[in-house]
Amino acid sequence: MDRARLADFLRSRREALQPEDVGLPRGGRRRTGGLRREEVAVLSDMSVDYYSRLEQPHGPHPSEQMLAALARGLRLSLEERDHLFRLAGYATPQRAMRADHINPGMMRIFDGLADAAAQVVNHVGETLRQTRLSRALIGDETARTGMDRSMHYRWFTDPGTRAIYPEDDHALHSRLLAANLHEVYTRDDEDPRAAAIVAALLDRSEEFARLWREHPVMGPYCPPKRIRHPELGLIELHCQTLVDPGQSQMLVVYTAPSGTDSHDKLRLLSVIGDQRL
């Protein structure tokens, strides 16, 4: 590990990043031309003290998980992320790991949606980032681990995942999720993550196995949705998506037409968050 060069690289990328690039207000006078250390720490989900020590030549040796968080917080490109890992003494992340690294351009758009119900999802249905309103609407999907990170996997193996959707809509969601996974699996049959999810579902879910045998073809991945919120009842939403150039991630935004009951409920949810009424 080259600690001195790692510290210098982090410092240079922090100073090159402006508050507007990450959706933060510029505020009052700044002693630095870029972000403050405490801002990078918040964006990277780590303590200010830990990040500050990383910018020192004799700082700690960050784990791969910490490096991935730093790459996200500093809005690094894939090439910059690879360089960061090499400076820390790790091998360049494999392609499958890259599905967790959000495209900097998409991240900038996500930063501007702080008040919307938005999330970034990778090609196998793992939610990488969520806004506060998205968490209040459908729950925190970023805290899961292992194969449970994938919505595709949870839908067919965990009955609780379907609880917020009306039962009449379950068959449609099943077909859409199976079709999406089939499209991903067919497009890149060397992707180990997609292959592992498919193998597990064929073994555990008769419903998925039946749909898989039908070779489902991908339709609109995010049609209008009905979500049954435990406090506000049924909310009918439209779904807009933005797919990144590599087709490995998608930005999903839930909206409701102005003047509708669902629009009023979404506005109320943005105020109360996950509080109980």
Secondary structure, 3 states (H helix, E strand, C coil): CCHHHHHHHHHHHHHHCCHHHHCCCCCCCCCCCCCCHHHHHHHCCCCHHHHHHHCCCCCCCCCHHHHHHHHHHCCCCHHHHHHHHHHCCCCCCCHHHHCCCCCHHHHHHHHCCCCCEEEEEECCCEEEEECHHHHHHHCCCCCCCHHHHEHHHHHHHCHHHHCCCCHHHHHHHHHHHHHHHHHHHHHCCCCHHHHHHHHHHHHHCHHHHHHHHCCCCCCCCCCCEEEEECCCEEEEEEEEEEECCCCCEEEEEEECCCCCHHHHHHHHHHHHCCCCC
